[in-house]
């Protein structure tokens, strides 16, 4: 992958190219921003520039993810709690996902490794593995590049060991970190990195990509780009497989209707259905509910360009939006945030979602 293959982000490309050409690239660089902005692809293209300086063969090796001096670290789960868990255990699935799709989401990675109910981390053994790899001479005699995807997923021990590598970096080694939540990283790690913000993609960039590379009708591409919130993964998912979003929409509509009608027995059944989804999908459902509450509140201002909803969601908003207003929107969002916190802390999903559903009875009537 080269910079020419990456959607948008022209300013970031120009900055990285200028630093590369002037030989001013830092030994540790962090590209940060929301999911689906192309930050990982920028890191991979920069790695290709660094490792491909010695010839076309090395560049092709990077493209095939087979270059011996290109190392990846990424969140995984432990297959055996009693054994070390370096990322190489999942390197086959990692390469398959990257070669299959140029842009991927965290949930797609979880699906690729069958981690539906797992909490992913980058473990201590990964920092040990990196230290061992970097203690050896570069296989091709040039740079060595380490791309760390979602470094905020490092556990504390791993982060502290990585800090030592950043403080005393091996010769001709570049660390490229791709973060969605840099504020969750150790301050000392952030201070060792040059940070570059990678903003969400523009609607125009996403629309052009869908038309040129996915063969989507321009009108549909424009609608998809508008509702993707600058996330190319959302856009690709919308045109290839929208089954999860449809499921979330159905669950959201069902809960709102049951809450309005005060069908407590059915609400308990709803909670049990959600509890069976798995923790990561539950977190995505809560994020979707926050999206729908926000969009329905904004819908009341009758400014279509500010809304980011699909056709079915917009149709539902016609009658539902009046129920989301200044008297209850903050309360609903607060309860969704609390539910998300409890799920992230491994609270009982049945209790968390049933409690939220019961609170919606009062909140949705407050109109």
Secondary structure, 3 states (H helix, E strand, C coil): CCHHHCCCCHHHHHHHHHHHHCCCCCCEEEEECCCCCCHHHHHHHHHHHHHHHHCHHHHHHHHCCCCCCEEEECCECCCCCCCCCCHHHHHHHHHHHHHHCCCCCHHHHHHHCCCCCCCCEECHHHHHHHHHHHCCCCCCCCCEEEEEECHHHECHHHHHHHHHHHHCCCCCEEEEEEECCHHHCCHHHHHCCEEEECCCCCHHHHHHHHHHHHCCCHHHHHHHHHHCCCCHHHHHHHHHCCHHHHHHHHHHHHHHHHHHHCCHHHHHHHHHHHHCCCHHHHHHHHHHHHHHHHHHHHHCCCCHHHCCCCHHHHHHHHHHHHHCCCCCHHHHHHHHHHHHHHHHCCCCHHHHHHHHHHHHHHHHHCC
